[in-house]
Amino acid sequence: MNLKISMFYVSLGLLFFNLVGLSSFNPLQVKADTTSTPETWISTDSDVEDSFISSEYSSTNYSSSQYLVNGKHQTFGTTRSFLKFKLPILPQGAVITSAKLSLYQYYNTINQAMVDIRPVTSSWNASTITWNNKPSVGSSVSNVTVQKPSWYEFYMTNQVKSWYNGTTNNGIAVQFRDETQATKIFYSNDYVSPDLKPKLTITYSVPSEPKKEYRALWVDMFHDGAKTPDQVDQLIKDAQESNINTIFLQVRRRGDAFYTKSLEPKTEDTALQSGYDPLADLIQKAHSANPKIQVHAWFAMMPIWNKSTPPTDSNHIFNAHGMNQPSEENWLSKTYTGNYANGSEYVIDPGHPEAVNFTRDVVMNVVQNYDVDGVQMDLVRYMGEDWGYNDVSVERFNKAYGKSGLPQPADPLWKQWRRDQVSNMVRKVYTSIQSIKPAVTVSAATIAWGDGPKTMDDWNNSSTMNGALQDWRSWLEEGAIDLAVPMNYFREYDETQKTYYENWLEWEKNNQGKRMTLSGVGNYLNSIQDSMTQIQKISLPSVSGNTLGGTSLYSYAVTNKDNVANNEFYNSLSTISNYSSNPPFSNYISPPDLSWKVSPTEGHLYGTLPNSDHQLIQVNGTEKYQVYTDGSGEFEITNLSPGTYSIEVNSKVYTVAIKAGEVSKILLD
């Protein structure tokens, strides 16, 4: 093999892509709804530095060689190759669709070898690299079986994306999976023929318009903000100044109503203007705004009271179905030791069928009587592992599984039972709303406690699954909600919490199932500057290139931890300020069009088998499903492909037709 000896000098300033120096640039910051014709960038000689290393000549540098040697060589021993590319500055908002490394293997051998591409994880210099000072490398990101002389292409799209997203670009290593195999030799960047040199090809598209996203405010009723017409007027102004496009308005705080057309008593909150309907007023003003602002009715699902004295209205759920009622009429959840109060809060138990049905009816009444764009379920969970010991729920569990007594809080079967009760409630609300107003968006404010999971094992062991008993990842997978809004309430200035926040974001971006996830930001815990930073992180893609559907801010009333005036926070969202030179909402963007609602391709099933609890239902058709009836004898399956399905239960078979965008209903007997 002929090796060129001359040194290969290149300015490192041209070869290292410094993302820190391009802090205002992020080519993957948004994915567009529509994109231009794909563009292609191909590296040139000045974009590449490369070399191989030799175990036999461990202190020798081969950066001026015409060849990249790999595998076991009779002279050089074990060999590996290293390449680094100066990445191009892509247009703002560019979306990378593919990236590939092309190497020409010229050495005429007959053996096959698996060749890996591995990311280099520490710094190196082509003109000084040797076997003795070789950098560390990560796991394989691409591999190809190499044999005869030819071009070989290694696709490394996610690796290139990760470099643009902030991972240090230390290039890649080329090495054999089995380094005892005989050599394969590729041409290097120093080869005399330019047509056979290594090439990195990046294909990308540039958005013709920004990606639509939710920019939401949580407007709670524990504070002022929407309790008078003047407050609602100010809310609209603040939303417009901030380029907010969605408002989650709390309409149910604790079994009460902050609106007029309600199945529950009007709130006892004296700050609510007498005779005033905040929900109706906000809808009218938000929908008349230019541009229109969406209004989603936000319900606290489980909490129903928090005082030592009962509500004044005898019809309030706490009076009608509290701990003073007979066991079967008592809807309250309690702990393993029999405690009904979670701090000062009393909550219903989703294991009690009547409690679930009533809460569903409360939500449905709003959907029927108000022109809401969406509804949001909050606190749709248990209060902890020790909760869920409502007498009716325990009795149902014991009957279903042939047990007796109180199950232990950590019993895996009892945990899954309680998760199922929460999921049944969510599924029931979703299908009920879809049956009358399929355009209404259904969301859930979900739990993100502790460190964000990285694997499914982490998720299954998380506090979300085992404390809140809330499997919201499955809701997204099956399409039982349209939006998940995890409450990522972490302090940016605390290094541990900052890491938790970033890990949750990464998990959420990569685990959206059939639906969409927004990130909830706890701006009340942070300085304005730190909140701006957290919002910017939401817009960045994950390492795999996945993005979230937007942001929701908690809260409208308390915008920062430092008692800085709220208007400074609203202004900083859209305008350059002392808190951010790159405001996250610098221009108005509309909420996304949810494709499964605008152009549905799947339907849903709602069924009833009277007087039947935890009865197995088998559904066969294009797909096969198994589902159990809930305590009311009802069952739901979301997102079925259209077609005819057979339903088997108790040795009987029924048929039902599923239509796209509709909820098919069936009564079994």
FENLIN-V714585 format. One record per backbone hydrogen bond with DSSP energy under -1.0 kcal/mol. CO is the residue of the C=O (numbers start at 1). NH is the residue of the N-H. If there is no record, write none. Layout:
[[CO	NH] [CO	NH]]
//
This chain:
[[11	14] [12	16] [19	22] [22	25] [26	29] [34	208] [39	204] [41	202] [44	47] [45	48] [47	86] [49	84] [51	82] [53	80] [57	60] [58	132] [62	65] [66	188] [68	186] [70	184] [71	79] [72	183] [73	77] [76	56] [77	73] [78	55] [79	71] [80	53] [81	174] [82	51] [83	172] [84	49] [91	94] [95	205] [98	203] [99	156] [100	201] [101	154] [102	199] [103	152] [104	187] [105	150] [107	109] [113	146] [114	177] [115	144] [116	175] [117	141] [118	173] [119	138] [125	128] [125	129] [136	121] [142	117] [144	115] [146	113] [150	105] [152	103] [154	101] [156	160] [157	161] [158	162] [159	163] [160	164] [161	165] [162	167] [163	166] [168	170] [171	120] [172	83] [173	118] [174	81] [175	116] [178	181] [181	72] [184	70] [185	106] [186	68] [188	191] [193	196] [194	197] [199	102] [200	43] [201	100] [202	41] [203	97] [203	98] [204	39] [205	95] [206	36] [214	551] [215	245] [215	246] [216	553] [217	248] [218	556] [219	250] [227	273] [228	232] [229	233] [230	234] [231	235] [232	236] [233	237] [234	238] [235	239] [236	240] [237	241] [238	242] [239	244] [245	294] [246	217] [247	296] [248	219] [249	298] [251	258] [252	300] [257	267] [260	262] [265	257] [269	272] [273	276] [277	281] [278	282] [279	283] [280	284] [281	285] [282	286] [283	287] [286	293] [294	247] [295	373] [295	374] [296	249] [297	376] [298	251] [298	252] [299	378] [302	348] [305	346] [313	316] [316	320] [317	321] [321	331] [322	325] [326	329] [331	349] [334	389] [335	338] [339	335] [342	345] [345	342] [346	304] [346	305] [347	333] [349	352] [352	356] [353	357] [354	358] [355	359] [356	360] [357	361] [358	362] [359	363] [360	364] [361	365] [362	366] [363	367] [364	368] [365	369] [366	370] [370	372] [373	441] [374	297] [375	443] [376	299] [377	445] [378	301] [379	381] [384	387] [386	336] [390	394] [391	395] [392	396] [393	397] [394	398] [395	399] [396	400] [397	401] [398	403] [408	411] [411	415] [412	416] [413	417] [414	418] [415	419] [416	420] [417	421] [418	422] [419	423] [420	424] [421	425] [422	426] [423	427] [424	428] [425	429] [426	430] [427	431] [428	432] [429	433] [430	434] [431	435] [433	436] [433	437] [437	440] [441	375] [442	482] [442	483] [443	377] [444	485] [446	487] [455	459] [456	460] [457	461] [459	462] [462	466] [463	467] [463	468] [464	470] [468	382] [470	472] [471	475] [472	476] [473	477] [474	478] [475	479] [475	480] [476	514] [482	516] [483	444] [484	518] [486	488] [486	520] [487	489] [488	490] [494	498] [495	499] [496	500] [497	501] [498	502] [499	503] [500	504] [501	505] [502	506] [503	507] [504	508] [505	509] [506	510] [512	515] [516	484] [517	549] [519	552] [520	488] [521	523] [521	554] [522	525] [523	526] [526	561] [527	531] [528	532] [529	533] [530	534] [531	535] [532	536] [533	537] [534	538] [542	545] [546	542] [549	214] [550	519] [551	216] [552	521] [553	218] [554	524] [565	568] [566	570] [567	571] [568	572] [569	573] [571	575] [573	585] [580	577] [590	213] [594	597] [594	598] [595	599] [602	661] [603	640] [604	664] [605	637] [606	666] [607	635] [608	668] [615	629] [617	627] [618	648] [619	625] [620	646] [625	619] [627	617] [629	614] [630	633] [633	609] [634	630] [635	607] [637	605] [640	603] [643	658] [645	656] [646	620] [647	654] [648	618] [649	652] [652	649] [654	647] [656	645] [658	643] [659	662] [662	604] [664	606] [666	608]]
//
